[in-house]
Amino acid sequence: MVLSANEESLIKVVRLLPAEEAGKVLIWAQQLADLGGGRPVDWSDSWSDDDLRDATIASLERFEEQEGH
């Protein structure tokens, strides 16, 4: 399999991490892949102000839930 430059760069970065942190990155990447449901990502899409606002709100809510507030 031939890797793109971005794929090679990602692998190099993950290899530099301590094993525990690399494992977290791999789990996170798998979770992102699962969210995509096998659909290709359209990288030409850009985030609108509403998208950014919604993502920020969701992120803050999740952080507060995890922190127990």
MOQUI-V374893 format. One record per backbone hydrogen bond with DSSP energy under -1.0 kcal/mol. CO is the residue of the C=O (numbers start at 1). NH is the residue of the N-H. If there is no record, write none. Layout:
co:nh
CO:NH
CO:NH
This chain:
co:nh
4:8
5:9
6:10
7:11
8:12
9:13
10:14
11:15
12:16
14:17
18:22
19:23
20:24
21:25
22:26
23:27
24:28
25:29
26:30
27:31
28:32
29:33
30:34
31:35
32:36
36:39
41:43
42:45
48:52
49:53
50:54
51:55
52:56
53:57
54:58
55:59
56:60
57:61
58:62
59:63
60:64
61:65
62:66
63:67
64:69
